Amino acid sequence: MVIWFEFMSDGSWVSAATRAGLSSSPTNSGTYGLVGARFTVTDRGGACGTAVGSYDVVFGANCSAALTLVSDTCGPRAGFLNGSTLIP
């Protein structure tokens, strides 16, 4: 499954099933942070409510970001993001 994400400089993000959908019909949104190698994420609404997820991130030479779960009480998000690699 491919899901498109866009991370904005104001700390917000959106996701969609297609790249075009990021601006026209996002399926989810939230906030994120990155301090050192720790990536944190929250959703706005949806199944995760206000739960904060924390992931270790390792950046690859191609600017990819490999995520490893640290803690996340939102099972669906943890199941999706843990072990995922975000590619530019």
Secondary structure, DSSP 8 states (H G I E B T S, - for coil): ---EEEE-TTSEEEEESSTTHHHH--SEEEEEEEETTEEEEEESSGGGTT--EEEEEEE-TTS-EEEEEEE-S-HHHHHHHTT-EE--
